[in-house]
């Protein structure tokens, strides 16, 4: 018998056997009832934290934050009218708590009378994991990118110097904007080598701008990124050194996520 015919018969036989096995199964054979997902009460409107969120900024104080360059010092940004405004002289701030994987919500606003161009126009940064002093870590850029030209992997919504946003959904200055980010921390082997890279999915004003991108390492202003082993890290906000008017934040909360490999 021809070889091709034998192969075809084998495929048909396998298909019949598979179909018969499927027919013998019951619906409940592919149903399971444990573990039961915990009940979480969602916010009543967009941006309102769900019941299991950790509130990082409640509009009243920065008790969950410290100064990045000296974590023994409390964060010294300007809290007023339910928002917090960057104090550039005080430097970057970061959370007291460290995180691995999480869902983060953050809202930010450029001053309506913002000036400057390019990277000098309302520059700040959301560091999804702060690995040291200064600007060490993994940064998602914050910038006024409404009709403001700059390098595309440095505009708002970019994973700085690595991935430009898929689209530009910026509102004009003076309007509150939102980031919703899913952060998966990198994992390392016992010898310090990379086991799995950091990954980011991000929505900017409700629009997908980063789709499960794999980071090449911490974000760098100069040079190519590479990984160094680390564990859980704080979340950091940047007090950028440009001369433009400082930006403000509100409604910052985080939901730690379980290890997908556990």
Secondary structure, DSSP 4 states (H G I P E B T S, - for coil): --HHHHHHHHHHHHHHHHHHHHHHS-GGGG----SPPPP-PPPSSTTPPPTT-EEEE-SS--TTEEETTEEEEEP--EEETTEEE--GGG--EEESS-BSSEEEEEEEE--TT----GGGSS-EEEEEEE-SSTT-EEEEEE---SS----GGGSTT-BTTTB--SS--PPPTTS-EEEEEEEE--EE-TTS-EEE--EEEEEETTEEEEEEEEP-SS--SSS---------BEEEE----SSSPPPEEEEEEEEE---TT-
